[in-house]
């Protein structure tokens, strides 16, 4: 197994163990709607499952694991949920990932806006150069026609 594959395999085993798969692989497989042999092969043969198995885990355990971490190794394995009490008294689920996403999205938006402003200034400068070149061309043509 290659290094990246081994890393993915180790993260997958950590997730499966966290979800209790190591205690009863057949029940876990049944909850996902897959053959228990698929899960056994992961543990016994150290095989990396197809992406659809990872997707089934994500669908069946949406708030348990950080799937970005599972696939890339970045961040933390577990999702950290924070409950925020709204004015109405209802509790809304807000994840730290959601907060980070909003901050990163705003930062990206600001970066794109700055880049857009720079490009707009470049376009304006190029249009000005083009207008100057047109005027010079017209002047040269007029001189040529007169002369």
Secondary structure, DSSP 4 states (H G I P E B T S, - for coil): --HHHHHHHHHHHHHHHHTTTTT-HHHHHHHHTS-HHHHHHHHHS-PPPPHHHHHHHHHHTTTTB-HHHHHH--S-SB--EEEEE-TTS-EEEEEHHHHHHHHHHHHHHHHHHHHHHHHHHHHHHHHHHHHHHHHHHHHHHHHHHH-
